[in-house]
Amino acid sequence: MFHVGGARTALFNWALAEQSGGRFVLRIEDTDASRNRPEWTEGIISALDWIGINGTNPVFEGPYFQSAYEPQHREAVAKLLADGRAYYCDCTREALVARTGSEHKGYDGHCRERGLTEGAVRFRTPDEGVTVVSDLVRGNVEFPNAAQEDFVIARTDGSPLYVLANAVDDITQNITHVVRGEEHLGNAAKQMLLWPALGATPPVWAHLPVIVNEQRKKLSKRRDKVALEDYRAEGYLAEAMVNYLMLLGWGPGDDREIMPWSEMVPLFKLEDVNSASAFFDEKKLRAFNGEYIRALPLETFEERCSPYLDASWDRELFSKVAALAQTRIGVLSEIRQNVDFLFLDEPVFDQASWDKAMKNAPEAILTGYLERLETVSWDPESLKQALEEVGTAHGLKLGKAQAPVRVAITGRTVGLPLFESIEVLGRERAQDRLRAALTRLKG
């Protein structure tokens, strides 16, 4: 799955590339075989494509695969060893704990001067001074070198670790800006040492704030809905998701929130990104999505609803209520529960809705309205007036009187405008629904 935080990061990179005439480089870092499957790669590419990041735009470059660059990784390790900037180490974790007396202390430099010719490879971190990561979001972040251990850059079998492979790939691919999550800030401190050691000038860094849930805890796939694919399947529009994600930590500087991508890109600045955590408010995202749904041309709305409707359902009949439904749903998947009553032989009764609606003289209301449907003019206003009169005869206002009728017609207490729904359903089918409800009440 593709995390919404990764999607936000991708969009910030995409905006930067578009406005600067640069390139957005998609690199699949696949050197860890246990976390590398073709279907996961396809999932990343598909999710990015959904939010508009794909090869149809000349800004896009890739995908590249990190594993293809392993020769360059090994060359870099060899260079660092030859230059005395790295050394071999055969220390085990157990040996380190035995020497330091703690499981929490960093590496103690035991193998620095042993002159080993095999083992894992560690980078020789300077003993003194401070490594400064100049970050567009977080400012200058200082890392005392004395607090940084000699970190491993290659395993015993010679395969590179992420921190080394990532730096080499960035250098090889001429990366100028690295925009990523703040959990990588510690890696930036290491890479600020690696880039000059490999003869290159470090890139511009921008580490984005974490995204948190309502409890202000970092979004986690174990407890939160974080997969972009899940939101897509539920019926969120890509343009609404893009709009919302762009505003997680950044804003255009005015009171506008609903705005198209083309207007956000010229205004976007990494320097304006807030370093504080960004709250992922699903309710607000849903409100954004509702706005975008209502702005769709009706024909486009009908097309986008199609995957959520049964193939056998009459599209001409659906078209008669599509405009009504468009104003009432927050995600496309809700279209089914709003219109299914039109296509079923009988509504699917929600028991809670039934129990709630059938309280105020339901049998009298249904019977009286059934009688009126025999002769009433078949238009929403006449249908409404008829039910008002039935309700008045039993001491009920329209709101109370229409509750049992709505559930009898649609199976639910909420949905499309009742009288427009009855009009589309037709006289005979509406009468059948009322008779079925009366039978249910008596049985």
N, C-alpha and C positions, 0 to 999 in steps of 0.2 A: 504494500500500500504506500501511497505517496502522502506524506504528512502535510497538513495545511501550513505548518511552519516552513517546510521546504518550498511549498508553492509561493508563500510570501517572499521568501528569499529570492526565488527564481524571478518573480515579477520585478523586484527592485533591480536585479541585475539586467533584466530585459529593458526596463525603462532607461537605465543608465546607458546601455548599448545603443538604443534607438536615438536618444537625444544627442549622443556624442559622435555618432557615425562609426561606432566601434563594432565589435562582434560579441555575441553571447556564445560562449563555448560550453557545450554540453559534454562533460567527460564522465564516463561510467567507471568508477574506481572499484575494479573487480579483482584486485589482487588477493583478497581474502576469499578462498574457495568456499568456505562454509556459509558465506553471505552472498553468494553469487549464483543466480539462476536466470536462465533466459527469460522466463515469464516475468520475473521481477523487473528486468531491464525494459521489457515491453510495457510493463505497467507504468514505469517512469515516463517513457516516451509518450504513451497514450494520455497520461494525466497532463503532461505539459502541453500536448497538442490541444487538449480540451480548453485550456485557458489561453490559447493563442500563441504559444511558444513552439514554433515548428519551422521547418525548412522552406515554407512558402515565402518567408521573409528573408531577404539577403543578410539581415543581421545575424541569423542563426548559423552556427558552425558546429559540426559534429553529427552524430555522437562519436567521440573517441573512446577507446578502451585503454585503461591504465596498463593492463597486462601487456599490451603491444609495445610498451616503452621500457620493458624490463632491462634490455641491454643498456639503455641510457642510465637507468637506476644503478646498475652494477658498475658502470663506468664512473659514476659520481662517487660511489663508495670507494672505489679504487683510488680516485683522485684525492679524496679526503684522507685516506690512509697514507698515501705517498707524501702528502703535504704535512703530515703530522697533526692534522686536525681531527683525526679519529684513531682508534686503536681497538685491537681485539680484546675480548673479555670472555673468560670461561666461568665466571662466578654464577653459582646457583642462588636461587632465592634463599634457600636454607642456609647457605654459607654466609650470605649477607646478614641475615638475622642473627646468626651466631656471632658475627664480628661486632655488630652494632648494638646487639641486645634489644632490638625493637623491630617490629614488623612495619612500622610506619616511617622509619627514616629512609631517606633516599640513598642512592648508590654512593659509596664512600671513596670511589676512585682507586680501589685496590689494584686494578690491572693497568693503571695508567703507564707505569714504567716497567712492566714485566717483560715487554718485548715479545708477546705471544704472536704466533703466525696463523692462528685459527681461533674460531669461536664466533660469538656474536660481535657486532661492531658497534662501538659507542662513539658519539661525538664528544670531543674534548671542549667542554664549556669553560670559558674564561673564569679564573678564580676571583677576579675583582671586577669592579665596575658595575654598570647598570645597563640592561638592554631595554630600550624604549620602543614601544609600539605606538607609532603616531597614527591614531585611529580617527576617521572622520566622524564617527558617532560618539566615541567615548573619550576623545581627547588623547593626551599623552599618557600612556599607561606604563609604569615602570616595573621592571622585573630585576631585582638584584641578582647578579650572576651567582653569588655565593649560595643563593637559595635554590638555584637550578642544578639538578644533578646532571652527570654525563649521560645523556639519554641514548637509548639504543636506536640505531638507524637501519640495521640489517640483522636478520636472524642468523643462526649458525649455518644454515644451508645457503646463505648468501642472498636470500630473498629480502627485498626492502620492506621496511615498515612504512605506514601511511605518511608520517611526518617528512620522511626523506622523499618518497615517491611523489608526494603532492608538490613539494618544492621543485623537484626536477621537472615534472610535467609542466608546471606553471612557467618555468624558465624556457623550456623547449617550445611551448606554445605561445610565447610572447604575451603572457598575461600581465596586464597593467594594473587592474583593480581586482581585489579579492573581497567580495561581499558575501558574508556568511554569518551563521549564528554565533552568539557570544560564547557558546561552549567551546569554540575553537580559539578563543583568545590566548589560552596557554600554548597552543600549537604555534600561534603567531610569534610568540617570544622565541621559540626554538627556531622557527623558520627565518626570523630576523638574523639569526646567527648563521644559518645554513646558506642563505642566498649569497652574502658576501664571500663566504668560504668557497662557494662554487663559481665565484667571479661574476656575480650578477647583482644588479641593484634591486632591492626589495620593492614589491608593488605598493600601491596605495591600499591601506586596510580599512575595512568598515565592518565592524562586528555588531550585528543587529540584536536588539533585546529579545528575550525569550517571550513566548506567548503563553499566557496563563488562563486558567478557568475561573469560574465564579469564586472559588475558594482561594484564588490567587496562587494556585499551585501550577507548576509547569504542566502544560498539556501533555498527557501521557496516553499512549495507545492502550494501556492496560485498563484505564478507567474513563477515558473521554472519547468522544467521537472525533477522530482526527484525520481519517482517511479522506482525501479529496474524492476518491472514487465513490465513497458512500454518499457524499453530498450530490455528486452527479447522478447517481442512481435514484436518489430521493426526488430529484426534479428541481434542483437548484440550477439556475441559468449561469452559464460560464461568465457572461458579462457582469452579472451581479456579484459572483464570487470574486472576480478580478477587482471590481470596484471596492468591495469590502476589505479584501486582503491588503490592498494598497494603503488603506487608512489605518492599518495596525502599526502604530508607531510613527506615522507620517500624516501630514495634512497639507492641503493646498494653501493654507494661510488665510482662508476666509470661512464663512459659515456653510459653504456648500459641502455636501457629502455625496449626493447622487451625481456622478459625472462620468462621461465616457473616457475610455482609455486615451483617446487622441487629445483630450484636454488635460489629462493628468501628466502625461509624459513631459511636456515642456516645463511644467511647474516643479517636477520632482528634483529634489536635491538631497543627497546623502547627508549633507551637513545639517539638514533640518529634521532628520530622524531622531526621535526622542530615545534616550538611553534607558528610560524606565520600561518595565515590563508592559506588554500590550495585552489587554483583556480581550479574549475571543468570546464575544457575546453572540450566541447562536440566535437569540431572539432578535437582535438587531440585524443579523445577517438575513433572517427570515423576512424582516420588514423591507430590507433592501430588495430581496428577491421578489416580494410582492409588488414593489414599485416597478421593477423591470418587467414583470409579467404583464402588468396593466398597460405598460407602454408599448407592448408588442402589437404590430398590425394583427387584426383578428385572424386573417388567414394563416399567418405565421404561428399564432397561438394555437390554432387548431392542429397544425402540423406537429408542433412540439408536444402536444398532448397525446398524439397518436400512439406512442409506445406504451402508454398507461391504460389504453382502452382495449377491450377484446377485439380481435380481428373481425369477428362476426357482427359487431355492433354497427348499426346503420349510421354512416357518417353524415348523411343529410339530416337525420334527426338530431344528431349531436350539434350540427351547425346552428339549429334553431335555439339552442340554449348556451352556446359557447360564449357569447358576449356577456351573458348573465354570470356564468362561472368565472370568467376572466377577472371580474372585480372582487371575487370572494376567496380565491385560493392563494396560499402563500408559497406552496411548492407544487410542481406539476403533478406529483403522485397523488395529490388530494383530489384531482379531477374525477377519479373513479367513484369515490364515495359521494360526490356531488351529483353525478348524472346516472349512476347505475340503475336507479329506479325506472328510468325510461326504457331500458332494454330488457329488464327481467319480467317474467310472467307475473311475479308478485315480489314486493319489496322484501329485502332482508331486514327483519326487525331487530333493532338494537334493544335488548331487554331493558336496559337502564332508561333509554328514551321512552319506551312503551310505558314503563311504570311511572315515569315523571309526567307524561302527557295525559294518561288516562285517569284523571282525578276529579275534574270538574264536570260532572254530568256528561261524560263522554258518549254514552249510548244515545242520549237525547240529541246531542249536537250532531253526531254522525247520521242519525236517522233523519233529523230535520234537514240537514244539508243534502243528503242523498235525494230527498224528495225535491228540493229546489233545483238540483242538477238536471232534472228531467226537462225543464222548460227554460232555464236561464239562458240569456244570450252568452255565447261562448267567447268572451273576451275577459282579460284580467280585471277590469274595473267592475264588470257585472258580477263576476265570480266573487270578488271581494265584498261587494254590497250584499250579495245573497247571504254570505256567512255572517256578516255584521248583523243582519236582521234575525238570523237564527240565534245568534248569541244573545242579542237583546231580549228575545223572547224568553230566554232562560236566565236572565240577569247577569250575563257575562259580556265583558268588553271583547273586542276583536282579538287582542293578544291571548286571552284565555281560551276563546272559542276556537282559534285556529290550531292550538297545540295538538288536540287529538286528530284533527284532519291532516295536519302535516305528517304526523307519524303514520297514519293510515295510508297516505299517498306515497311517502318516500321511505318510511321505515326509521327516520331519524328526526330529532328535534331541531336540527339546524341544517341549512343547505341553501339551495337557490330560492329566489322569491317564490312563495307558495302559489300564487294565483297564475303567474306566468308558467309555472311548472304544470299546473293542472290544465292550462290551455294547450300546452304542447302534448301532454299525455293523451288528451282526447276524452270526449264525454263518456264513451262506453267503458274504457279502461279505468277512468277515475271512479265511475260508479262501482265497478267490480272491486276496486281497492276498498271502498267504503263498506261494501257488503262483507268482504273478507274480514275487515277489522271488527265489524259487529259480531260476526260468527266467533271470532277469537275472544271477544269480550264475554259472550254468553257461554262459551265453552270452558 
